[in-house]
Amino acid sequence: MKRTHETDDFQSDASDDEVVSDDFEGDDDEDVEDDGDEDEDDDSEDEAQDGPPAKAAKLDKKLYKPPTANELNTLKEAESLFQSNLFKLQITELLTEVTLREKRHRQMETAVEKLKEVLMSLPSGSKFEISDQKWLKKSKVKVPIKQVPKITKGHFNFLAPCSVKCVGSFALGTCIKPSVHVDVLAEMPKECLQAKDFLNQRYLRKRALYLAAIATHLQTNQLIQDLKYSYHHGNHLKPILIIHVKGDSGKPVQVHLHISLPSGAFKPSRFSISQSNVRKAWFQQTEQEEAETEGSDLAATPVYNTTVLQDMMYETHTECLQHAQDDTLGVREGIMLLKVWLRQRELDKGYGCFSGFIMAMYVAHLLDCRKLHRMMSSYQVMRNTLVSLATTDWVTSPPSMCRDESDPQRPSLPTFQEHSDIVFVDPSGYLNLCCNLTHAVYRRVRHEADLAIKCLEGTEVNTFETLLLKPVPFVRKFDVCFHISEMEDVRKSVPKLQLEDSLMDHGGHYVHTCVPTLLNLMEKALGNRIHLVQPQLNACPEWGITEKAPGPESVGSLMFGLLLNPETANSIINKGPPAQAAEAREFRELWGEKSELRRFQDSSINEAVVWMTSSLISKRRQVCFKVIKHILNRHADIPSCNVHFLSHHLDSLLHLPKPKGDNSVYGTGEEEHMAIVQSIDQLSKLLHRLDGLPLSVKSVQGVSPVFRFAEVFPAMPAIPANIQTTNASTGSEFLPYPDKPAPFYVPTMTVMCKLEGSGKWPDDLEAIRRLKAAFFIQLSQALKRKDPSFFVKVAPAHLDVLKDGYVFRLKIGNMREITLAKMYTSPEGTMQSHDTEESRKLQIEYSARPKLTSALHGIQQQYNTFSGAVRLVKRWIASHMMLDYIAEEAIELVVAHCYISPAPYTAPGSPMVGFLRFLSIMSTFDWKTQPLIINLNNEFSKDDISDIQKKFTEDRSSLPLMCICTPQDRLVGHWTRERPTVPILQRLVLLAQQSLQVLQQQLQDDYINADFKTIFRPPLDVFDLVIYLKTKHLPRQHQAVDIAMATKLPTRESENTWKRLMPVVDYDPVQFYLEELRAAFGDLALFFHDKYGGATIGVVWKPRAKETRPFKVLDVGGCIVDSSTSNSDDVLLKVNMDAIIADFEVLGKGLVTHIKKMKSKM
Amino acid sequence: MAAPDQTHGAVTVQGFTVVPLKFSADKPAHCLYLKAHSVREKDSAYPQYRTLFVLNVPPYCNEDCVKQLFTPCGKIAQVYLHDKPTLTALPSTGSRYFPINITTPGFKVAYIVFKNASAVKQACKLSYDSPLVLNTPEKIVSSTGLHKWCQQYSKRRVDIKELQTEIEDYMAKFDAKQEEEKQRLKDQEGVADEEGWVTVTRVGKNKGTPRTEARKKHLTKREMKRRKEKELLNFYAFQFKETKKDQIAALRKKFEEDKQKISVMKAARKFKPY
């Protein structure tokens, strides 16, 4: 209960807060009781009289009653057939969520029945030439296919379909919600066809006309609510009609109308994969149509053939699937789970997708070859299918469902492979089910299956959630995304890529023609720099029946994603074969003029391509961009300016501007971190070797964020004192001066030293404090002895050392202090230890933080983008002025979580994607019901994790709001015990949701003009007051998100200057000001500020500040008598707002320019 | 008598005189609440009749400011500023380098000890209409903002010699005290008090086990272990039966727990996959 009342509150959302804070107390007990009651109803009556007090005993009785055989079975089945009981229950829940309700199913069936009747009784039309489409004019219905080039021969007459059937997932019962549609197949009567229809798209054109004719008839039908066209899986040769049939209840039923060929209309061998059925002369309209020169004209048309063939095979495929899942609930449910899995990964829609149909066929195939069994549970079906997907390679050993070897005309597997990337032959033996599937997409599917299996086998928590409930959007999956913005470029690249034949095969769709080739090209160029490259699969558009069919020009842009191989992605050189080798020619051909001969360190002379000479990490991350731009330009004539890379757009937020004339380089700060770490290593060696100390230094460990590579703007070698004044009396130290602009900020970096053990430390904290100070004096003298030029500054609690221009703050940690702080003597005289405020603080400082620092440092060693991601996140939180209200360590750990347990993704390969995933975790994680378990160094075992979860549910109410568990910190909550509070966390979640949405939108669509800093600019109207600060007194103004032209930028002084002088350290007037404000008015208001150069402080009153209160000696701070209460007996006080606002100004004298009351709040 | 009207002289609220205080003449006023200090527990630091108890001292006031404000009422002997009311005066804030009992810069309470009792009465008669003003353009008493922070920064510099001597003094005193304590315990060793009880101390021959929590835990643990070793498991038929029953119960319990988890997840609408 406590938490609600103490909540610091944004009163803007005051009412919402109430609700949520209630939530956080967890009223789940109630639900539980309800469940219990229901169960009792079917229990024996005698127990019913017991009433609530005997409840516990009753529960026990229920647990111990003799089991029935049935119950035993279900209990044991859960463990053997499913991964765990919980998993089984979750599957059941998910399935009920995605399956159609019985009632809706019936509704849809009746609607389809009605539609069937209508279709079957359509009146016949008269005969027209194909080219003559005047009969459509009246109804304004357009033909849903691109009629280029024109067809001159052949005629079309509409006859009602000879049969209308339900096929596909609805008929099989494997459809998943939402957006359920019924696939209906209308068979075009034989009479509509002519002998030569197989040639030159004539059948396809007729098919489209047939759809148009049906659309014309249905247009006026009462039963129909809406008619739309679309392409089947984005295949523009194959339009479908989407019919919204009015249902019994308001919701219309969506029907996808496909057209099929009657059996025996054409011989299947006619459409065998290597046959040529489109004539070049016709396609290119070269006039000499009559005098066909055979031979040269006969390029195979695999895509066209497959498209037609599919129309002939619908029924056999449906039968095959029907047969596979006859009476086997397990298989059917397994297929549904797999479909959910595909859909979450956005793999099941668009052109060239791995559709649910392919998946179902694969399951049928696995049943066929006995890898699956009909008796298997849904979990087993899913798991085994995924295992098969992950372990078999369709490229080297393509699956085939064709058992019948007798037909000699059937193409062989090698023939199939010659014509398509991926092969999966259907039962008829003629059709490749994966004809449109690119190699890249297939690899993605395998990769995902592999991840899924690892996830199921690993110690990961919530495997079910990661596998089936979490969406995996494209921009968050891939480390690097880029767009090709101009489709015109793609069209022009066709001749360059020598794809004319293929273009004809694809019926002129140059995008579909080029993408596979471009992908192969990129794969080849990037080699082992990447794991995956994939085009984004876009859902195919729907359009009205009176609009023209969209062609390739309607594809706005092509988006590709790269999954980087962190070890090799950034290498700046491509080493080729030796100069004389045969492959050298090929290498030169690939890279063109970029390739040059280079002599390597092992004295070999090889072909090589050097991409850049910069060693900055931020620059090296862009090597892949360069490679792709070059290769696309060279081989496909796509100009570099139309290839847009996006993942480095946030780098500017970590970049520091430099004044003119400064030649040093600053990328995104990784190098500066490295320099500091090196410097501290040297200092540590020096300290180890010091002699003449009473106790030697045993270990030196940095604890500031900079040592975890997590400081947004790491310290620079002493930023000079150009505007500071020296104090004459000290001579060697700079001091700030109130009338001058603030000196540039120089942070100190805390370093914890441990001394060798000694029994002589006193049993008194005050005495230890003195002794530590004495030790600092000795240490400073020892350092001076070693090197007189060393600049050190002694303080009672620490020692500042100036080294390489950095200021390190040495502190001594003694574990004994923690014990002493905990100790107290109980009334009976025993010594007891319990946590106190002080002991917790010491525990964090001496033990938790050093451990965390080394663990996170390890993560950075493992994943070099961690630093960038964590700093972007911090920058983002800081820019929304919230960094003071949440522990930095907590943020770092959440980001670390994205790296350690990345499932369902892989560890982020760019700072941007790390940032995106943080936002997504922040916006979706359910802190109320789950601890965030961060398995640093894999120290948790499976038991540990379940143990933690159990404890978590038991003591939820006493644990911090954000529960972050690491092996060092189980459920102690070092970092989140006090911060954040409910409203802060809520606001953070809200901001994360919004920012994520905006950023994804920018990456996806608005990538050319987007201002990526948008999400880093805080709205000021949420505050009650805004305090504006004088920029000249802001020591970090050059770090702001947007800096003014006039802002002074720090220059680096020559080494001599800083060697002699101690700069002004840790001097940030705004921080002093905030400290005073929070100490003085912390119980009345919250103060928000962006410490990285923010020039404003946002103030939000707590609800308390607006309430009146009775006069109490302990509670009069800042109050005056409320004159509106005239009753003399109970005097009420109210907060003296005006005086307090004036106090804000008084306390910040010299720093504050003005205070503005925000209108929206008054 | 709650609503202070403009016309009155001294205004009181529940025994406290309300006196407005301004940082400077042009700023809005805070209200000080004054009262003669009188409590049952007497403390020598706050002599009765001469001590004025002041509530709601604004954050920018330090001891000097308070002195400055109330000197017109009478000569001041001592000013104590605390975060909240205390019965006894806290020890002084320690040395320059090792401060203790630091007050936070919030609203404070002040105990002003005057030299004469009449000054307290004088103060309680202060008028509501004429607010006290801390800073006049001629004389700035309280330093805030940049000036203060710069001063603080310079003040933090340490004179090493001074620090060294302070530490040595303190440690000498500390050691002496420790030695004294040890001696005292030694003297007590084996000496019975008037009822004949002998206190066991940490020095001397017969020390006994230390009375700590850890020790106690260790003892109970050992006892438990010893007891467990003696117990017979799965010896009688009923024990077998019971283990089996327990297993089934455990399975059921887990099942129930999982069901609960699911219902919680369901409530959170977790199963809406898209």
Contacts between the chains, C-beta under 8 A, distances in Angstrom:
chain1	res1	chain2	res2	distance
A	28	B	264	6.0
A	28	B	267	8.0
A	31	B	260	8.0
A	31	B	263	5.9
A	31	B	264	7.5
A	31	B	267	6.9
A	32	B	260	5.8
A	32	B	263	7.9
A	35	B	259	7.3
A	35	B	260	7.2
A	35	B	263	6.6
A	62	B	252	7.9
A	63	B	249	4.0
A	63	B	252	5.3
A	63	B	253	6.0
A	64	B	245	5.7
A	64	B	248	8.0
A	64	B	249	5.6
A	67	B	248	5.6
A	72	B	248	7.6
A	75	B	248	7.7
A	75	B	251	4.8
A	75	B	252	7.1
A	75	B	255	6.4
A	76	B	251	8.0
A	78	B	255	7.5
A	85	B	254	6.2
A	85	B	255	5.9
A	85	B	258	5.0
A	86	B	258	4.5
A	86	B	261	6.5
A	86	B	262	7.5
A	89	B	258	5.5
A	89	B	259	6.6
A	89	B	262	4.8
A	90	B	262	6.7
A	90	B	265	7.7
A	90	B	271	7.8
A	93	B	262	6.0
A	93	B	265	7.5
A	93	B	266	6.4
A	93	B	271	4.8
A	94	B	271	5.4
A	94	B	273	6.8
A	97	B	271	4.4
A	97	B	272	6.4
A	97	B	273	7.0
A	98	B	273	6.8
A	178	B	274	6.6
A	340	B	273	5.8
A	343	B	273	7.7
A	343	B	274	7.0
A	344	B	273	6.6
A	344	B	274	7.6
A	465	B	270	7.3
A	468	B	273	6.6
A	469	B	270	6.3
A	469	B	271	7.1
A	469	B	273	5.5
A	471	B	273	7.8
A	471	B	274	6.6
A	727	B	154	7.0
A	730	B	157	6.9
A	733	B	157	7.3
A	735	B	150	7.3
A	735	B	153	6.5
A	735	B	154	5.4
A	736	B	149	7.6
A	736	B	150	5.0
A	736	B	153	5.6
A	737	B	150	6.2
A	738	B	145	7.9
A	738	B	146	4.0
A	738	B	147	4.9
A	738	B	149	7.8
A	738	B	150	4.7
A	762	B	174	7.0
A	762	B	178	7.3
A	764	B	174	7.0
A	766	B	98	7.3
A	767	B	170	7.6
A	767	B	171	6.9
A	767	B	174	5.1
A	769	B	98	6.1
A	770	B	98	6.9
A	770	B	167	4.7
A	770	B	170	5.2
A	770	B	171	5.9
A	770	B	174	7.8
A	771	B	167	7.7
A	771	B	171	7.3
A	773	B	97	7.1
A	773	B	98	7.8
A	773	B	163	6.3
A	773	B	167	5.8
A	774	B	164	7.2
A	774	B	167	4.9
A	774	B	171	7.8
A	777	B	160	5.9
A	777	B	163	6.9
A	777	B	164	5.9
A	780	B	160	7.8
A	793	B	157	7.9
A	793	B	158	7.7
A	794	B	158	5.4
A	794	B	160	5.6
A	794	B	163	7.1
A	795	B	156	6.9
A	795	B	158	5.6
A	796	B	97	4.3
A	796	B	98	6.0
A	796	B	158	6.8
A	796	B	163	6.7
A	829	B	211	6.0
A	830	B	211	4.4
A	830	B	212	6.3
A	830	B	213	6.3
A	830	B	216	6.8
A	831	B	210	7.2
A	831	B	211	6.4
A	831	B	212	4.3
A	831	B	213	6.6
A	832	B	212	7.5
A	832	B	213	4.4
A	833	B	213	6.1
A	833	B	214	7.9
A	926	B	268	6.1
A	929	B	264	5.9
A	929	B	265	7.8
A	929	B	268	6.8
A	1033	B	146	6.6
A	1064	B	153	7.3
A	1067	B	149	7.9
A	1067	B	153	6.1
A	1069	B	146	5.9
A	1069	B	149	5.5
A	1072	B	149	4.6
A	1072	B	152	7.8
A	1073	B	145	7.7
A	1073	B	149	7.9
A	1076	B	59	7.0
A	1076	B	105	5.0
A	1079	B	59	7.8
A	1079	B	104	4.4
A	1079	B	105	5.0
A	1079	B	106	5.5
A	1080	B	59	4.0
A	1080	B	104	7.7
A	1080	B	105	5.3
A	1080	B	106	4.5
A	1080	B	107	7.0
A	1081	B	106	7.6
A	1082	B	106	7.8
A	1111	B	13	6.2
A	1111	B	14	5.4
A	1113	B	55	6.5
A	1113	B	85	6.0
A	1114	B	84	6.2
A	1114	B	85	7.0
A	1116	B	33	6.2
A	1116	B	55	5.1
A	1116	B	56	4.9
A	1116	B	107	7.7
A	1117	B	56	6.3
A	1117	B	106	6.6
A	1117	B	107	3.5
A	1118	B	30	7.1
A	1118	B	56	7.0
A	1118	B	58	7.8
A	1118	B	107	5.6
A	1119	B	31	7.6
A	1119	B	56	7.0
A	1120	B	30	7.6
A	1120	B	31	4.9
A	1121	B	2	6.0
A	1121	B	3	7.2
A	1121	B	4	6.5
A	1121	B	13	5.8
A	1121	B	18	6.8
A	1121	B	31	7.3
A	1123	B	2	7.8
A	1123	B	3	4.8
A	1123	B	4	7.2
A	1125	B	2	6.1
A	1125	B	3	7.6
A	1126	B	2	6.5
A	1126	B	3	5.3
A	1127	B	2	6.9
A	1128	B	1	5.2
A	1128	B	2	5.4
A	1131	B	2	4.5
A	1131	B	13	5.3
A	1131	B	14	6.2
A	1132	B	2	7.9
A	1136	B	28	7.5
A	1136	B	30	6.1
A	1136	B	31	7.1
A	1138	B	28	4.2
A	1139	B	27	7.5
A	1139	B	28	4.5
A	1139	B	29	6.2
A	1139	B	30	4.8
A	1139	B	58	7.9
A	1142	B	23	7.0
A	1142	B	27	4.6
A	1142	B	28	5.1
A	1143	B	23	7.6
A	1143	B	30	7.9
A	1143	B	58	6.5
A	1143	B	59	6.6
A	1143	B	60	7.1
A	1146	B	23	5.0
A	1146	B	27	7.1
A	1146	B	60	5.5
A	1146	B	144	5.5
A	1146	B	145	7.6
A	1147	B	59	6.6
A	1147	B	60	6.5
A	1147	B	105	8.0
A	1147	B	144	5.4
A	1147	B	145	6.6
A	1148	B	144	7.8
A	1148	B	145	5.4
A	1149	B	144	4.8
A	1149	B	145	2.9
A	1149	B	146	6.7
A	1149	B	147	7.1
A	1150	B	145	4.3
A	1150	B	146	3.4
A	1150	B	147	6.7
A	1151	B	145	5.8
A	1151	B	146	5.8
A	1152	B	145	7.8
